[in-house]
Amino acid sequence: MLQRERTVQLRSGDELRTPLLVPSVSSAGFDRVQGPNGERWSEPGYWLNLVLAPLLRKALLISAYDIHHRSLPDCDELLTDFDRSIYSGERHLFIDSGGYEKHHGPPPQDGQRLDWDQETYETLVGALDPQCRAIVVNYDMYGTYEDQIASAQRFFAAHDRLSSDLLLKPEEPGRMLDIDAMTRHLKSLRGFDLIGVTEKELGDSLLSKLKALSKLRRRLDEADVRAPIHVFGSLDPVLAPLYQAAGAEVFDGLSWLRFGFVWETSVYKNQVAVLGDDQDLTQNQIERDLARLVKNASTLRKLNEAMRQFANTHDWTLFGDRVAQRLQSAYRALTTSMGE
């Protein structure tokens, strides 16, 4: 198994302990609601301000697109007085480039994608308050791996007080990551703090995704690239442990906002009222959403601790009796396919 627990020194001076689950907040696919002072925030931004921020003590990912368009609370404080914002504290704050909101994810429920480009992103990153020690993601792009890496190197050189999360995309839209083609450029990745890939671009089957992750982690180790692999879009109580066993260490996603975490898996959010331990059929939609999200945040904290234990024990039962045998069977399919 390629899972590991370790502490990584970031170039900001902070230490990142892996494995790490990173709940994400985004406007993509959500309604806008009115904040306490008349602001128009995305629904997750409203929840974050109302109750969730103190519960996400380890890590949080937000989008620069949402900062720029004021879809989140305390956007001005991110630029002028970070320590007074709800994003301050000991947690690792990840700032994504906004490509998901602009191009790849569902539009907000009002149907409007707003203006956004690389120049605007780089201006915003440069304007972050000096007290903000975020881990920032490059403005992801298609193109040769050499060009993607060179573009990211220029971006992070211009913002060298912040930690770097290099998100690599396939060379062409609609294709999957080609680990073999990437291999000859791996030594160029030594200067990045994290190496990111999207879950959906790892392969077109779960087995191909696991094989791609395993191959990438092995190739990085051979090239003496210590950076953890960050899988974007993989915050799932069933799949995250499998991706961990295949070599990934950082996992983010929006599933915790869109689903309920019950019985060691994800279920349709309205099923939580029936399946949850505190079965309550009387709550209205707002009450159900808030109760579900608080429970999901707690589940992620427990899952993260289980993943840290798993890195040292290899004990699949840490993830629950309902799924342990299935997880072990899926991992066995990976090792068999790789001739191990």
Beta strands, then each sheet from edge to edge (+ up, - down):
strand 1: 6-9
strand 2: 15-18
strand 3: 20-23
strand 4: 32-34
strand 5: 40-42
strand 6: 59-63
strand 7: 92-96
strand 8: 135-137
strand 9: 163-167
strand 10: 194-198
strand 11: 229-232
strand 12: 250-253
strand 13: 259-262
strand 14: 265-268
sheet 1: 1+ 2-
sheet 2: 3+ 12+ 11+ 10+ 9+ 8+ 7+ 6+
sheet 3: 4+ 5-
sheet 4: 13+ 14-
end
